[in-house]
Amino acid sequence: MRHAKEFNDRLTYMHLNPVRRGLVAKPEQWRWSSCQNFGLEQKARAPCPIEIDHVLLPASYRG
């Protein structure tokens, strides 16, 4: 990724794929999505089976 916008665009594209395919209504409903890791509340992040290292995200990322 060259900049935070490109990172955000690609991440959003990935998170919306199950919705576009009609597998779920919202990205957070897809069990194997990492989108829950980008929420601000711990209770939303807790059930997600995929952990993300938030330290490595760009400082300007506001997902």
N, C-alpha and C positions, 0 to 999 in steps of 0.2 A: 504494500500500500504506500502510496506516495504522500497522502495527507489524510487528515481526520475525516473529511467529507467522503473520500473514496472508501475509507474503512466503514463509515456509517452506511453508505449506499449498498455495499456488498453484504453487510450484516443484515440489513433490512430485507434485501432480496432473499437471502437464505431463510430468514425467519418467516417470510410470507409464502414460501414455496408450498407448504402443506395446505395453506388456505386457498391458494390459487388452484391446487389440484382437487379441492373439494373434500379433503380428508378431515378437516376441522373447520370450525367457524372463526376461531381466533388463534393466533400463533401460540399463545401460552397453553393451549389445549393439546398441542402435539407433544407427546411424552418425551421424545428424544431431542427436542429443541433446546437450545441454550438461551432462548430469549428471557426465561425467568431469571437468569443470572444478571441481567442488566436492569432489573427492577431495584428500586431504592429500599424496599422493605425486606427485612431478613425473612419474614414468614413466607414471602413469595419465592424467595431464592431457595429455601430449605428443601422442598420436595424435588427439586430439579436433579436428575441423575448425572448431569454433566456440569463439572465445576470449571469456572473460568478464572484465570489469574488476573484480577482487576488491576494489579500493579503495572502490568504491561500495556494497558490500554492508553491511547493518546490522552494527554492532559485535557485537550479540548473536547473529548468525547462526552456527550450528554444524552446517551441512548434512551 
